Structure formats: structure tokens, C-alpha cells
Amino acid sequence: MTKEEYVNKIEQEKINIDKLGIVIGRTSIIPFTTGCYKDGEVWKIYKTGERQNVVVVKEGSENEIFETMYRLTKGMLKQLDY
């Protein structure tokens, strides 16, 4: 799945990623944020901890990263009972 496909799916499903603490395309130092960004030709998924430490948890192609981000998004929704 590409970034565009991910964004379209999220919009179609009316998921508010801001409320879930998900950031796309840049890093964030806001605690308990999950996100992804492009570094050169590689996409990276990261998590920001309580003390604003950013930890990369996965690297891969655009398709790999956005498939994973979609699963993470759906998992977060399930945890919050949306």
C-alpha cells in the first residue's frame, strides 16, 4: 500500500489519526506518538516515548511501511473500541 492509498483508506473509514497519536511524513517529539517518515529512499516507522525519545522500530519500502501502519492504525482503534 502506498502513502496515498493509506491516506485514502483512512479518510474513507473516517479514522481520525490525530486522536490516535499517529503522524505521517515527519517525526514528532510528542510523547506516545507513532508515525512514519521517509529518510532518503527508506521509509521508517517510529515511536516516541514518554521522555520524547524517538525510536525507529521498522524500516522498509513504502508498501511495507504503509501496510504495517494500516495494521497499527486498526489495532489502535480496536484497543480504544472505536
N, C-alpha and C positions, 0 to 999 in steps of 0.2 A: 504494500500500500504506500502511495506517495504522500507527501505532506498535504497536497491539495485534496487527495481522496480522504485523508484523515479529517481535515477541517470540514469537508462537505458532509461526512458521516456524522460528525459531532453536531453540526448545525441541523441536519435532518432529524436527529434524535433529540434535539433541543437540550443538549447537555451543556451546562454552564461550567466550563473548565476552570474559570476563575474561582468559583466556590470550592472546587476540588483541590485548589492549590497547584494547578498544572500550568506550566509556562512552555510555550512553543517558540523556538527560534532564537532564544537567548538564555543566559544564565540569570539566576536570581539569588540574592542572599537572604531572602525572606525565609525564616525558619519553617521547616516541614513542607518545603516545596519540592515537587517533582517536575522535571522538564527535559527538554532535548534541544540541542543546538548543533549546527554544522561547524566543524573545525577542519578547514581545507576541504578534502573530498570525503571525510569521515563524519558520520553523524554520531552524537554521543547522548546517552541518557544519564541524567544525574539526579541526585537527591541532595537537598540542603538540610543539614542537621540543626539541632536546637541552638548551637553556637555559631551559626552561619557558615559552617564548613561545607563546601561543595565537594561531593564525592561522585566521580563518574562510575556508574555501575554497569554500563554496557556500551560497546562501540560497534558500529556496523554500517551497512548501506542504508540508504533512505528507506527502502522497502522493509528491511529487517527492523529498523528502529520504529517506524510508524505502526507496524504490525504489533510490536511489543507495547508501544504507547497506547494503542487502542485497547489491548488486553488489560493494561494497567488502569486505564480510564474506567472500563467496565467493572473491574474489580473494586475500584474505589466507590463506584456507585452502589455496588452490591453491599459493601460494608456500611454505607450510610443509609441503606434501604430507600433509595430514590425510586 
